[in-house]
């Protein structure tokens, strides 16, 4: 249960950026704190839940897809915080509606397409 970056808004012009980057098993000190099951969960398995990472100034850093709304989102947010200073993760509104049976969300983006999820 991991993530895959689909859009990169922080790369400099001419740089490759992170599009296509997928989460993998952790290495080094990070691996020490994860069980074998959590290591397997860290790998991306083709999830379709759309998310985005942004910072406290509402600058969008990345769009991504994740395998699940818990572990994968937390993994992505930790990665984005370290890589680019992202502080918040939003779920695509349609995915939020599908995952929660259309439960109302108090924090919807101005364009109505995203809901705040964690940060």
C-alpha positions in Angstrom: 0.0 0.0 0.0 2.0 2.9 -1.2 1.9 5.9 -3.5 2.9 7.0 -7.0 3.5 10.7 -8.0 1.5 11.8 -11.0 2.2 15.6 -11.1 5.2 17.5 -9.8 4.7 21.3 -9.1 8.0 21.9 -7.3 10.5 20.9 -9.9 12.5 23.5 -11.6 12.1 24.0 -15.3 14.2 21.5 -17.2 14.4 19.1 -14.3 13.0 15.6 -14.5 11.1 15.9 -11.3 9.3 13.2 -9.4 6.5 12.1 -11.8 6.4 8.3 -11.9 8.2 7.9 -8.6 6.7 5.1 -6.5 7.1 4.2 -2.9 9.3 1.3 -2.1 10.5 -0.7 0.9 12.2 1.5 3.4 16.0 1.4 3.9 18.4 2.2 6.6 17.1 3.5 9.9 13.5 3.8 8.6 13.4 0.0 7.9 14.4 -0.7 11.5 11.1 0.6 12.8 8.8 -1.3 10.4 7.6 -4.9 10.5 7.8 -7.1 7.4 4.1 -6.5 6.8 4.6 -2.7 7.0 7.6 -3.1 4.6 5.3 -4.8 2.1 2.6 -2.1 2.6 5.2 0.6 1.8 5.4 -0.7 -1.8 3.0 0.8 -4.4 0.4 -1.7 -5.7 -1.5 0.3 -8.3 -4.0 2.2 -6.1 -6.4 4.7 -7.7 -7.2 7.1 -4.8 -6.2 10.6 -5.9 -4.5 12.9 -3.4 -2.4 16.0 -3.4 0.2 17.5 -1.2 0.5 21.1 -0.3 2.2 23.4 2.1 0.8 25.8 4.8 0.6 28.6 2.2 -1.6 26.4 0.0 1.0 25.9 -2.6 0.5 22.6 -4.3 3.6 20.4 -4.4 2.4 17.1 -5.9 -0.5 15.1 -7.1 -0.4 11.4 -6.5 -2.4 8.2 -6.3 -2.4 5.9 -3.2 -3.4 2.4 -2.5 -5.4 3.2 0.7 -6.5 6.2 2.7 -4.5 5.5 5.8 -1.1 4.0 5.6 -0.3 5.1 2.1 -1.4 8.7 2.8 0.7 8.9 5.9 3.7 7.5 4.0 3.2 10.0 1.2 2.9 12.9 3.6 6.0 11.9 5.5 7.9 11.7 2.1 6.6 15.0 0.9 7.4 16.8 4.1 11.0 15.6 3.9 11.4 16.1 0.2 9.7 19.5 -0.3 8.2 20.7 2.9 4.6 19.7 2.2 2.5 19.9 5.4 -1.0 18.8 4.3 -2.6 16.1 2.3 -6.0 16.4 0.5 -8.2 13.7 -0.9 -9.9 14.1 -4.3 -13.6 14.9 -3.4 -15.0 12.1 -5.6 -12.8 9.6 -3.8 -13.8 11.0 -0.4 -17.4 10.6 -1.4 -16.9 7.0 -2.6 -14.9 6.0 0.5 -17.3 7.6 3.0 -20.7 7.0 1.3 -21.0 10.7 0.6 -20.4 11.9 4.1 -20.2 15.7 4.3 -16.8 17.1 4.8 -16.2 20.4 6.7 -13.1 21.4 4.8 -13.6 21.5 1.0 -11.3 23.4 -1.3 -12.5 26.6 -3.0 -13.0 24.8 -6.3 -14.9 22.0 -4.6 -12.6 19.3 -5.9 -10.5 18.5 -2.8 -11.1 17.9 0.9 -8.5 18.3 3.6 -7.5 14.9 5.0 -4.3 15.0 7.1 -1.5 17.3 8.0 
